[in-house]
Every structure is written in C-alpha cells, then in structure tokens.
Amino acid sequence: MENKETAKRRWVFVAIGILIAAAVPQFAVESVLFARVLSVAAVCLILWLSEATPPFVPSLLLWALIPLALGPLDAKLNFARAMTWAADPVLALFFGGFALGVAAEKFGVDREMIRYAFRVSGTSFYRLLLLVILITAFLSMWLSNIAAAALMIACLRPAFNGLSDGDLLRRTLLIGVALGADLGGMATPIGTGPNAVAIASLAGTVHVSFIGWMAFAFPLTAGMLLLGFGLLWLRTRGRVAREATTGFDLDSLEPAAPADGEGAKGRRIFLTIMAVTAVLWLAEPLHGIASAVVAVAASAALFLTGLLDRESLRKIDWSTLLLIAGGITLGKLFEATGIVAAATEAIPFGSYSPTVALFIVCLAAAFFASIMSNTASVIMLIPIATALIPEPSTAILVAISASFGIPFNISTPPNAMAYGEGGLRSGDLFWPGIVIMIVGCVLVSATGPTVLRIVGIG
C-alpha cells in the first residue's frame, strides 16, 4: 500500500512538472514553432528523467507529438520524418550487442569467466577483486552494464554463502562489480546508451568507427578501473588479510556450461561468431564495412545457426533500444528546427576558457547521470552542450562523463543491484564514486579534445 501511495505522490509531482514545463515556453518564447518544440521536449524529458514510466514510453509519445503538435506549423515535421530520424544505424549496432549478450548468457561464458577468476586468484583477495572488476568491465563493454552486473552478481552469490551480509570481503566485491559495470561501458560504442546517442548526434558530420571510439575510450576506461581498484584497496588495506579468499564457498559455483556435446559445440560456434565480429568491428578502417552492418550480420548468424531462437528475441533489451531511438529523434528535432543554432547565439559561453566550459558541461552530465537515467541525461545535455561548445568532441565527452555519475546507490542499475544484495553501507560506494566522478571529469575536459583529435575525431 505504501508503494502505491508513493507512486501516486510521484505522479502528482510529475504531472505538475509537465504542466509547468509545457506551459512556460508558450509564454516565454516568441517563436510559436520554438515554443511548441520546447514544450514537446519538456514533456518527454520530464518523463525520461523522472522515470515515472518505462523508458520507451516517452519515445512513443515523442513520435506521436511531432506530427500532431508540430506538423501543423511545418509540413516537414511529419511522422515519416520522425521515423527516419529514429531509424539510426546505431540501433542496429546495439541490437547486435544485445544479441551477442543473450547468447553469452545462454552458453555460460559469464560463469566460466568468474570460475576462472577464482582459480587464478588463489587465496589473494586483492587479486580476486581486481579480476572481478576487470571481468565485469569486459562484460559491460559488450553487453549492457545492467546485464554485466546481473550476470556477475548471480555468479558470485553462491560463493557468498559462508559470509555474513556485512562482511568486508563481500561488500568490497559487490562495490567492485558495480564500478566495473558502470565504467566498462565507456570503452566501446555498444557499452552503454549514452555512447549511442553521442555517435548518432555526430552522424551527419563525423564518422565514429568502432576502433576510433575504443582508441580514445579504452585507455581511459582502463585507467579509471585501476583508480577504482586503488580506492577500494585504500579503504580496505589493513582490514582485509592478503590471503583471504578461503572464506568463499567455491564448491557452490555452478558449472560454466552444459556437459553434453551439443552444448559444447554451440559454445564453440558462438565464440567463433563473437571473435569474428569483434575482429571485424576493430578492423573497420581496413575493410570499410560499417560496424552496424557487422552487428546485423552477427545477429543473423546467431539465428541462422540456431544458437538463438524466437524465444531469445524476448530477452533483447527492446526498452533501451526504443529509449535510444527517442533520444536520437529529439536531438535531430532540435537541430532541424534551428533551436540548437539559436541557443548558440543566445548563450555567451565563449567568454569562458574552453577547458573550464567543457569541465562545467562534463560535470553537469556526470551529476545529472548520478541522480537520473544516464541516457536521458545525455539526451537532454548533448544538444545544449554542442550548441555551447560546437566541437565534434563535445558530444563524445558528455557521453563519457555520464558514465562517471556513480556515487549514489540510485545512480545506476548496477549500483542498485549491488545494494539490493544487502549489507552495503552508504559510504561504501559514495567515496570512491565521488572521487572517480571528479577526477574523470577533470581528465576528459583537460585532455579529451586533444586525444580525440589525435585518433581522428575532433
């Protein structure tokens, strides 16, 4: 009953916010078209940021409102054009990533990796912690961060049987999983929703290849993961024995894959498809095949070989795909109606130092992402940020900065999953999270534009 009351109160606030946000532009903006665009955008953004509805609902609403509310003012703003904006190739890239993730879970690749981590770490807790962070981050690079965290926590849960909820070993590993999942998504274009929004926003001016993104983001991700590990080591040194993993119930870890020959054959085929896909993604500058095309081909191969079936389609994260499509549509709408150009002229951001201005934008992205959906935050901020700082690197740095918004238990789904396991304290994630957020934003704002120019994006 309490949950229903809370939901009702939230909806009251959301409804009031929507009414105010939709009404204000009608009185404050002189251009009728601009006023309506801002009202439509405000309604969708409030629904996205408040998370009062499933994330795909504002996207559906946006596609309906463009022809209904804006079409009468400009015939070009019709349903067909909205759907053209939404059908961005980056969605195919993400679909391929999700399909590979479903197959990885089906064939137990995640369980094999965590068992490997326990075997390699021996009795050293810190070696185990580092491997858990790195493996979770690796999974997050190719799956969604939600899937990576869910898989890793599910694999670790049986090993926690011999530990109390408040045990320091258990708490530290859970925070390691959260940090690995949160930061790993930065490294690849398919790692997290904000990356897709940034790439789509640059599609008309700059082509961002898979390897081009990774040339910038992978070293940054590796550095931030090591920083996270270092912060956890500092918080636990002297309180955790170096040889400490004997407290885990390793016998309860499930086997990694089906024992029958058919399951082993399926895994070999999947790993082959995964390896070929990764190589083709990384070699895009050599063969010229777009990464989205490679992703679609990989998905087709998974279904043609019978590794995935109709039931597997239900496990694809369609909600996130629709959320990304809606964000891309909103960005294109701002651009097509001239709001981005108008904002550039209206806000005198040029008076600030470029580095300071970029730091403010990056910190804003991280802050909003720490209290709201990171994809929705980027959807809101990229059009504003690129208007204020009209460089191709801006959109990418805003997306990257959103992955630094991790100090709170509500900041990301992986954080919430870790806290949901019980035993974690408020400061366990806050202190490493806030340090990572500030250091990350300083780093990308100070060096990001230069590094992106070096790798050909800027």
Secondary structure, 3 states (H helix, E strand, C coil): CHHHHHHHHHHHHHHHHHHHHHHHHHHHCCCHHHHHHHHHHHHHHHHHHHCCCCCCHHHHHHHHHHHHHHCCCCCCCCHHHHHHHHCCHHHHHHHHHHHHHHHHHHCCHHHHHHHHHHHHHCCEHHHHHHHHHHHHHHHHHHCCHHHHHHHHHHHHHHHHHHCCCCCHHHHHHHHHHHHHHHHHHHHCCCCCHHHHHHHHHCCCCCCCCHHHHHHHHHHHHHHHHHHHHHHHHHHHECCECCECHHHCCHHHCCCCCCCCHHHHHHHHHHHHHHHHHHHHHHCHHHHCCCHHHHHHHHHHHHHHCCCCCHHHHCCCCHHHHHHHHHHHHHHHHHHHHCHHHHHHHHCCHHHCCHHHHHHHHHHHHHHHHHHCCHHHHHHHHHHHHHHHCCCHHHHHHHHHHHCCCCCCCCCCHHHHHHHHCCCCCHHHHHHHHHHHHHHHHHHHHHHHHHHHHHCCCC
